[in-house]
Amino acid sequence: MSASENRPRVVALIPCYNTRRYIRAAVEGLLRQTRPLDLIVVLDDCSTDGFEEEIRDLVEQHGNLIIHHNPRNLGRSGCRNEGFDRFPADFYILNDADDVSLPTRVEKSLAFMEAHPNCGVTGGFVQYIDARGKVVGSGTQIYSFTEEDSARYRNSLDAIGMFCSTVCLRGEVIHRDGMRFDTGLPASEDIELWNLILESGWDVMAIPEFLSQYRLHGESICTARFIYCKHHHEYVCDRLRRRRLGQPPIDFETFCRSFAKQGPVALLRFKYPIYAEYFYRTGGFHLMEGRYVRGGLMMLASILMQPRRLRRLICQRFGRRV
């Protein structure tokens, strides 16, 4: 599997579905790495927007860049699993088609993985950028940096998180242990996988440095379908808790109905923080796009619902840890 005896084979996977506007920046970010990648695979999930025209010259110029066409639409998780199955590697770099890797991402990730041989997944911080590539904030909401942190999460009922656009996965996790993304989850499938890897005995630790730029735009799932994604995030966290307690899992519909059955107070407790974060995230996006009245009202609603979000907003704006 290794490219040579001393040099691990590193493959970057970019699931792509109708992201012509951003795909070139994503590919160029991986081509500019200080530690070159052995292979960069753009996984075309039956796109119809002609994105290939945007990177055709790059494919012709770089022998380590290819486009792989899926036989049918597989979704984001299926795309990544397809990449795992078809392109063996010692390490995988995950990159969404609208995000941009900073130049030292691969070099820092490999150095960290080599220094921590029991680390199955690593990642780092992100810079938030708008549709035009302007940096508008930072994301540092990761809290596992050591083996002790991993053990603490493993022995708790809390989910460990990583920014997917910064992730480096060890190939053994995929090819020896058979780990894959759950294609039955339309959102938060990455959170599910990191925690399954953690529960199998691997450490999941982050590098406390900025590795990628995470793009916020109107078509991204976390913006356009935030409440839908957040409901699935809470569902994945419930699956995790049940799994660690030795309880049988329930399906998504049963999970959602369970709050209504408990009465209006339980339903409010479930919905209230979701909508507070929705106003915060969506309000910030509208402000970023210049829709100041709508964005300002939504941010105000979020801060009134949860005043601590004002501190979080200030910290994110100036790149401080939350």
Summary of the structure (lengths in Angstrom):
residues: 322
radius of gyration: 19.7
end to end distance: 39.8
largest distance: 61.5
contacts: 1045
relative contact order: 0.11
helix: 48%
strand: 17%
